[in-house]
Amino acid sequence: MGQRDSMKKNETLLTELFELDELTACQELAEKLMAAGAKSSAPYYYWVKVELEKESPNYLNAKRCLQLGQKRSAEKGRLYFLFGQLMEEEGRYDLALHYYEQGQGDEQADLAQAKLLFLLEEDLPKAKILLENLAIPTAESCYFLAAIALEEGEYLQGISLLSPICNTEFEEDCFELLCRLYIAFGEGEKALPYLKTLTEKAADPIGYMSEYAQLLQDLKQDLAAAQAWCSYHNSLQLPQMSQDRIFLEKAQDFYALGLHEGALFFCEQANRHQLSVEGLRMQTKLYKVTGALDKVEDCLQEMAQFYPGMDIAAFSSSMEKNNPEDE
């Protein structure tokens, strides 16, 4: 009885040392217990866990340690899980699946098997069953269940899995997948706040900024879309590109979509970077289209000041006949 209690205490200590990131002490204790012929799987499990955390793990020693643990311990589930992890590291996915299957019933092994089945696109129904049977669902297991739901067109199911997670904590992958589910379900407007959060908190937000701006544009949220696109272009920091040309082209894109406020916003941005006849002409016409008639005369005067040779009267007359996109 005393020996069993001692082993339990050592198992608890191994877990605590690993979780506290005291990896050297954890591995040293595991070595002592293995040298004493430990029958529990814990020392073998944690020795390998620590080894895999190293910059250059000794995979051969890790395999030997797991083999020894399998001979001595009746608790093989989590050891099979680590065998599967080693096989994944080596790209031997068939063997990894075999070991995960051997460790069935161990939550880590079942989750790892489901993830690998999904990523290999081998057996989604089996992956789904494994995930649904986990005793304690995690953000990771919910993510993969939602990813399967997206593949199967069960968008609401995926949304219901991820919404509680995304409303309480920031998990980049979950936020990104929830956005895709909402968009696929035809409720892109509900994806906006999550996509906006991704532009603020993601490790690499640039791509999300582009998606956010595009979604605003698709939803015809005119000025908001233009401002989002502007933030995206500014974040690219590409000095070799002409900002005024980028913004003028985007203004034309917005005008073609009937998003006049956004077109005007970009036109004004372009002219702040570099005044041009094209930019001023388009801005003047857009003021008229958007009803900002009080600004039309100011813009015409600005054109006359910067381009004294230009026939302002003729241009003003032509505005009655042409659209900005015709220029």
N, C-alpha and C positions, 0 to 999 in steps of 0.2 A: 504493500500500500504506500509506504514511504517513498519507494522508488518511482511509483506512478505520479505521486504529488510533486516530486522533484522534477520529473520530466515536464509536467504541466507548467511549473514555474519557469523552467527554461524555455519552453515554447512561447510563453507570454513575453519573456524577456527578449527573445529573438525578434518577435513581432514589434515590440516597442523600440528596440534599437534600430530596426530597419525603417520604421515610420519616422523616427527622429533623425534619420539620415546619418546615424552613427554606423556607417557601413563597415569600417575596419573592425570595430569591436564586435559587430554582428557576425562577420565572417570568422573571426577568431574563436568566438564562442561555439559557432557551428562546427568548426574543425575539432575542438575539444570533445564535443558530444559525439561526433562521428568516430573519433579515435576510441571512444569508450564503447563503441558498438551500439549506438542509439537505434532503437526499434521504431521510433516515431519518424514520420516523413519530414518534420519541421527542419531539422538541421540541414538535410540534403537540399531541401527546397530553398531555404534562405541563403545557403552558401552559393547556390547557382544564381539566385536573384541578385545577390551582391556582385557576383562575377559579371553578369550581363550589364550592370550599371557602369562598368569600367570602360575607359576609352578604347582599350584593346583587350577584349575578353579572351580568355583561354578556353576556346570552345571544346577542345579535346578533353581537358580536365572537367569541364562542365558536364560533358556526356558521361564520363567515368563516374562522376559523383552521382548523377541520376541513376545510372545502372546499379551502383552500390545501394542506393536508397530503395530501388525496386526489389532488390534481393532481400533486404532486411525488414522493410516496412510493409504492413498490410494496407496502408493508406496510400494508394498509388495514384489517385485522381489528379492531384495537383502536380505530381511528378510527370505524368503524361502530358499535362498542360505545358510544362516547361520544355519537354522533349519537342512538342509541336512548335513552340516558339523558336527553338534552335533550328528546326527544319525550315521554318519560314525565313529565318535569317539567311539560310543557305539557298533559298529559292526552290526548295524541294517541297512543293505544295501538296503533292499527293501523299507524301509521308507525313506532312504536318496534319493533314486531314485524318490520316490513319491514327495518329497519336491522340488527337482531340477526341476522336470516336472512342478510343480505348479509355479515355478519361471521362466519358459521359457520366453526368451526375455531378461532376465538379463544375460549379458556376463559371469559373474562369475558362475551363476547357470548352464548355457549351457555348459561351459567348464568343470565344475565339473561333470555334468551328463555324458558327453562324456568320460571323464577319467574313471569314475566308470564303465560305460558300457564296456569299453575296458578291464579294469583290471578283471572284472567278466566274460569276454568273453560271454556276454549275447546277444548283438545286435550291431555288428560292423557296419553294414550299417547305423543304426541310429546315432551311435557315429560319423561316418564320416560326415554325413549331418550336425550335430550340429557344428562340428569343421569347416567345410567349410563355414558355414553361419555366423561365427563370424565376426563382423564388423572390428575389429582390430586384425589381427593375431599376436600371440606372439611366442616366442621361444618354449614355452610349448605346445601351440596348434599345431605348426608345428611338434614338436617331436611326438605327438600322431598320427597325420596324417601320418607321415613317418613310425611309428610303424605299423599302419594299412596297409600301402602300402607293408611293408615287409611280413606281414601275407598273403596278397593277391597276392604276387609274382610280384607286381608292383615296381620293384627295382629302375628303373630310376626315377619314380615319387618321391619316397622317397629321392633319392639322390638330386634331384632338390630342394626339400623342405629344406634339411639340409645344403647343401653346402654353401649357402649365410650366414647362421648363423655361421657355423664353420670357415669360412674365415674371420670373423670380430670379433668374441669373443670366449672365452673358456667356453663352457658349457659341462661338463663331459658326461652327458647322451646323448647329441646330438652327440658328437664325437664318443662315443662307438657305437651308433646306425648307424651312417654313415659308420663306419668301417664294421659293419655286412652287410650293404646293398651292399657295394662295393665287399665284398668277395662273397656274395650270387650271385651277378651279374657276377662273374668271373673276376673281375678287382681288385684282391687283391693288386697289386702293387700301386694302387691309395689310398688304405687304409693305406699304410705304414707311410706317414708323420703324419697322424692324430693319428695313434696308437703310434708313437714315442712321440708325444706331450702328450698323456695320460701317458706314462711312466715317463714324467718329471713333469707334473702338477696335476695329479689326487691325491685325498686325500689319497688313498691307491694304490700306483702304482705297487705293486708286481705282481698281477695277470695280469696286462697289459704287464709287462715285459715278462712274460711267453708267452702271446699271440703274442707279437711282434717278439720274437725270433722264435716261431713256424711258423709264417707267412713268415719270411725271409727264414726259412728252406724249407717250402713248395714251395716257389718261386725260390729255388735253388740259393739264394744269399749267396754263400758259406761262405766266411770269415766273412761277416757282421752278418750272422746268428750265427756263433760260438761265436763271440764277444758279441752278445746280450744274448746268453745263459749263457755265463760266468758271465756277469753282473747280470743276474737273480739269478744264483746259489750263487754268492757272497752276494747278498742282502738278501738271506734267513737266513744267519748267524746261521747255525746249527752246532755247534762245535762237536756234538756227531757223525756227519757223516764225513767220510774220504774224504777230498776234492780230493785227488789224484785218489781215486776210482771212484768218481762221474765223474771226467773229463775223465778218461780212458774209462769208459762206454759210455760217450757221444762221444768220439772220434770214438769208434767202431760203434756207431749209424750213425755218419756222413759218415764214410767210406762205410758202407753198402748202403748208398744212393748215393754213388759216389761223395760225397763232400769232396775231398781229402784235400783241403786247410783248411777247417774247422776241419777236423780230426787231421791234424798236429797241428793246433792252440791248440786244447784241449790236445793233447799229450804233447806238450811243457809246458802247464799250469800244467798238472799232475806231470811232472818231476820237475818243480820248487817247488811244494809243498812237494813232496817226491820221491826221486829217487827209481826206482824199475827195476828189470830185464825186466819185461813185458813192462813197459813204455819206457825204452830205446830201446828195440828191436823194438817196434812198431814205435817209432820216427825215428829210423834208416831206416826202410823200407819205411816210408812215405816220408822221404827226397828223396829217390830214385824214388818213384812213382811221386812226384811233380817236379822232375827234379833238385832238389837242391843237385846235386852230390858232390859239394864242401864241404857240411856239413856231408856227410856220413862218411868219414874217421874220422872226429873229434868226431862224436858220437860213432864210434867203439872204438876209443882210450879211451873215457870216460868210456865205458863199461869195457874195460880191466883194467882201473885204479880202478874202484869201485868193480869189480868182477874179481879178478885175477885168479880165478879157472875156469873161463868160456873159452870155446874153441871158440875164436873169428873167427878163420879161418873157422871152421865148420859153425858157424852162418852166416858168410858172404856168404858162398857157398849156404846155405839153402835159403837165400833171393832170389836167382834166381828162386827158385821153388815154394815158398809159398807166399800167400797174407797176409797182416796184420790181416784180419778177420779170417784167419785160425788158428791164434795163440790162 
